[in-house]
Every structure is written in C-alpha cells, then in structure tokens.
Amino acid sequence: MPGFFFPHNNMTELNGKEDSKLIEGKIHTKKQKAFGADLKNYLKCMVPHIESGIKTSNSRNVMLSAEEVIQWSQSLEKLLASQSGQGVFHEFLKSEFSEENIEFWLACEDYKKTKTDHLHGKAERIYEEFVQSDAIKQINIDYQMREATAKRAHDPTHTSFDEAQKTVYILMERDSYPRFLKSKSYLNLLNHVQTNTSK
C-alpha cells in the first residue's frame, strides 16, 4: 500500500504548529470562561448592593424600604409601579434571557405618553425592535397579533400597541413573575432590606 512520505522535521513542525494552535485555542476558551465566571461572580457580589436600592436610577439616593419590597410580591402591577422594582425585575429577566418583555412593556408605557406628532417615529422603532418577525428583541406573540400590531403601527395612535402590551404583561404575570418571587435575587434583597429595617 503506497504511503505518504513526510520528512520527519516537517511533520514535527506541522504537529508543533497545530498543537500550539490547539493549545492557544484552549487557553483562549479557558480565559473566556474564566473571565465570564469572574464577571458573573463580580456581578453576583454587586447585584445585592445595586438591587438594595442604595442608589436607584433617580439621581437622588433612595433607600428601599422593606415595605416597598414586600409590596412587589402582592402583584406584578405593584412591582412595575416602582422604578426600583422595574430595575430589579429587569435584571432577573436578563438572567432568564427574556428581558425583551419588560423592555417592550416599558417602551409601550412611554409610547402612550408621546405627543401625537412624534407617534409615527416611536411606533416604527417599537415595531422594528420588538414586533417584526426578525426583530432583535422579538416578543412572544402569535402571528395574528403580530400582523394586527404591524397594521396599527403603520397608522399609529396612542393605543397601537395596547393588545400586544397586554399579552406580554399576562405572559410576565403568569410565567416570569412567580419565578421572580422565588428567585434568590428577590429573596436576598427582601432579607437584606428586612435586616436593615430591624437594625
């Protein structure tokens, strides 16, 4: 059987190059994983401080009260009525890769307050970002609703996204919100604010 002849040195060189590329690749992957783990651990350490409301998105410093955090467990409506609640819930949804839901809901809330002459531009942005079939942050609505919302968005009024927003709200209420209440991020935060209150 005819064999292939490689000069010994070239083979060693070839193997050496391949091996070093393979090793470099593995080291690069390990570095990425290590960086990811380090970042994850760093964020885990930081999130309770951020979530505890020591500083909310308002420019002024606000301490979250145990009462407010407890209220979040009464309904999704109460959670979303609180700016700090929105932030904490958004972080939780991010961890579940479903942050598009709250982002869409918030965009709709903002849209309803938009002046009529700016509706068209905002409707287009919301449609492109969340509704169209290849949207980057596509929300989970059925085909019929997607089509109906598309029609309303092309001839916008203040209620163009109401149906889709309601559907996404119900989805969060039934699915993500109960998990949020059982999550470590919420329970740790609740424990943190209760401990601070009792001091």
N, C-alpha and C positions, 0 to 999 in steps of 0.2 A: 504494500500500500504506500503510495507516494506521500511523503511528509513535507511539511513546510520547513524551510531552513531559516532560522533567525540567528544571526551572530549573537553569541552569549551576552556580550556587552550591551547590545541594543535592547535585548529582552529585559535585562536588568534595568536599563534606563527607562524602557517603556513601563515596566511594572512599577518602578520607582515613581514615575510621573503620575501614573494612575492612582497608586497608593496615596501619594501626597495630596492629590485632588480629592480623593475619597475621605482622607483624614481631615483635610481642610473643610470639606462639606459637613462632616460630622461635627467638627468643632464649631463651625458656624451655626449649625442647627442647635447644638447644645447651648451656645452663647445666647441664641434667640430664646430658647426655652428658659434658660436661667434668667435672662432679662425679663421675660414675661412673668416668671414666678416672683422675681424681685419686685416688679412693678405691682403685681397682684397683692403681695404682702404689704407693700408700702401703702397701697390704696386701702387695704383692709384696716391698717392702723389709722389712716387718715379719715376714712369714711365716718366712723363714730363721732369724730370731732366736727366734721362738716355737718353731718346729719343732726347732731345735737342742737343745731341752730345757734351755736355760739356766734356765727355770722350767717345771716340769711342773705338772699340776693338783694334785699334792700341795702342801701348804703349804711344805714344805721345798725348798730349792734342790737340784736334781739335775742333774749334767752327764751328757748322754748319752754313752755310750762308743761307739767305732767298732764294737766287738764286738757290742753290742746292736743297732745299726742294721743291721749285716751280717746278724745273725740273722733280722731281719724278712724278708729275701729267701729264707730257707730254706723257709718255709711261712706260709700265712695264719694258721694256728694260733699260730705264734710271734709274728707281728705283733700279733694280738689279745690275746695273753697279756701284752703290755706296755702299760701305761697311756699312755705317750708314743706308742707305736705306734698305739694306738686313735685318739689325738688327731690325729696326722699323717694317718692313713688317712681319718678323718672329714673333714678339710679337703680332701683330694683328692677324695673322693666328692661333697662340696659343689660343687666346681668342675665336676663332671660332672652335677650335679643328680640324684644318686642317693643322697643321704645317708640316705634313709629305710631303706636296707638295714642299715647299721651301727647306726642308732638302734633299729631293730626287734630286731636281734640282741642288742644290749646290754640292751634292755628285757626280753627273754626270759631273759637271764642273771640279771638282777636278780629277775625273777619267780620263778625256781627257788629262790631263797633266801628267799622270802617266807613268813612264818608263815601257817599254814593259815587262820586266821580273817580274814586280810587278802587272801586269794587272789581272792575274788569282785570286790572293788573294783578290784584291779590288772588282773585278766583283762578286765574291762569297759573299762578305759582303753586297754589294749593293742589290744583288738578295735576300739574306736571310732577310735583314732588310725591304726592300720596295716592292719587286715584288712578291715573292712566295705567294700562296693563303692564308697561315696562318701567313704572316709577321706581326710583331708587329706594324709597321708603313706602312701598306699596302696602296699603291697609287691606285687611281681610274682609272684603265684601263680595257678594255674589255678582255674577255677570250682569243681571238685570239692573241691580242698583248702580253698578259701575257705569253702565250705559246711560241710565236716567240722570246720574250725577254729572256725567260729561255734558249732557244736553243743557242742564241747568247752569253749569259753569260757563258755557259758551254764551249764555244770555243771562248774566248774573243778577241776582237780587240778594238781599241780606239773608234769605232762607235757602240759598242754593245747596248748602252742604248739610242742612239740618238732619235729613234722613240718614245719611252716611255717618254723621257725628253720633246720632242716637244709637246706631248699630254698633259702632266702635265702643261707645260708653257701656252698652249692655255686655259686650264681649269682655271688657275690662272688669266689669262688676261681677260677672259670673265666673270668670276664669282667673285673671291675674290678681285681683283684689283679695280674694280669700287666701291665696298663696302668700301674698304680701304680708297679711296679718300673722301668718305662721312663720314668716321668714326671720332669720337671725338678725337681719338689719333692723327690722321693726322692733322685735323683742328686745334687742340690745339697747336700742335707742330709748324705748319705753323704760327699761330698767335704769338706764343712765339718768334720765330726767326725774324719775321717781326717787332715786338715790340722792340726787342733788336737792330735790324739794325737801326731803326728810332731814337734810343736814342743818 
